[in-house]
């Protein structure tokens, strides 16, 4: 497990998926604070298997905790 910022996740997505800077910026704007993303190692390289999940904030009592940037 690695704990990092949305920028780190974005650049890992860029490297894994070959995103250009515009697509990287667009994806990074969607990243919520404390979200979970997962990269799975495959024989051909890394695959993004989960992006921006916030199941720990899904309850109505936690909606106030969902933040961006």
MARTI-883800 format. One record per residue (C-alpha): x negated, y negated, z negated; chain. Coordinates in steps of 0.1 Angstrom, whole numbers, plus 2048, in hexadecimal, padded with zeros to 3 digits. Example, Ala and Ser with C-alpha at 12.3 -4.5 7.8 and 13.67 -1.06 7.14 Angstrom:
! residues 2
+-----+-----+-----+---+
:   u :   v :   w : c :
+-----+-----+-----+---+
: 785 : 82D : 7B2 : A :
: 777 : 80B : 7B9 : A :
+-----+-----+-----+---+
This chain:
! residues 69
+-----+-----+-----+---+
:   u :   v :   w : c :
+-----+-----+-----+---+
: 800 : 800 : 800 : A :
: 7F4 : 7DD : 808 : A :
: 804 : 7BD : 7FB : A :
: 800 : 79F : 811 : A :
: 811 : 781 : 81F : A :
: 828 : 77E : 83D : A :
: 80B : 771 : 851 : A :
: 7F7 : 791 : 84B : A :
: 816 : 7A6 : 855 : A :
: 81A : 791 : 874 : A :
: 7F6 : 795 : 87F : A :
: 7F8 : 7BB : 879 : A :
: 818 : 7BB : 88F : A :
: 805 : 7A7 : 8A9 : A :
: 7E8 : 7C0 : 8AA : A :
: 7FF : 7DE : 8A9 : A :
: 819 : 7D3 : 8C2 : A :
: 803 : 7BC : 8D8 : A :
: 818 : 79D : 8D1 : A :
: 80F : 77B : 8DF : A :
: 80D : 75D : 8C8 : A :
: 830 : 752 : 8D1 : A :
: 83F : 774 : 8C8 : A :
: 829 : 775 : 8A8 : A :
: 836 : 753 : 89D : A :
: 85A : 75D : 8A4 : A :
: 856 : 77D : 890 : A :
: 845 : 76C : 873 : A :
: 862 : 754 : 86F : A :
: 879 : 772 : 868 : A :
: 864 : 780 : 84B : A :
: 874 : 77D : 829 : A :
: 860 : 779 : 80A : A :
: 85B : 79A : 7F7 : A :
: 866 : 7AE : 816 : A :
: 858 : 7D0 : 81E : A :
: 848 : 7DA : 83F : A :
: 838 : 7FB : 847 : A :
: 81F : 806 : 860 : A :
: 81B : 82B : 867 : A :
: 7FA : 839 : 874 : A :
: 7FF : 84E : 893 : A :
: 7E6 : 860 : 8A9 : A :
: 7EA : 844 : 8C2 : A :
: 7E6 : 828 : 8A9 : A :
: 7FD : 816 : 890 : A :
: 822 : 813 : 895 : A :
: 839 : 7FA : 883 : A :
: 853 : 810 : 873 : A :
: 863 : 7F7 : 85B : A :
: 865 : 7D1 : 85D : A :
: 872 : 7B7 : 845 : A :
: 886 : 7CE : 82F : A :
: 894 : 7C0 : 80F : A :
: 8A9 : 7DC : 7FF : A :
: 89F : 7CF : 7DC : A :
: 8B1 : 7AE : 7E4 : A :
: 8D1 : 7BC : 7F5 : A :
: 8E7 : 7BA : 7D6 : A :
: 8FE : 79C : 7D3 : A :
: 8EC : 792 : 7B3 : A :
: 8CB : 790 : 7C5 : A :
: 8D6 : 77C : 7E3 : A :
: 8C7 : 75C : 7D4 : A :
: 8A4 : 76D : 7D4 : A :
: 8A3 : 770 : 7FB : A :
: 88B : 756 : 807 : A :
: 877 : 74E : 826 : A :
: 856 : 73C : 82B : A :
+-----+-----+-----+---+
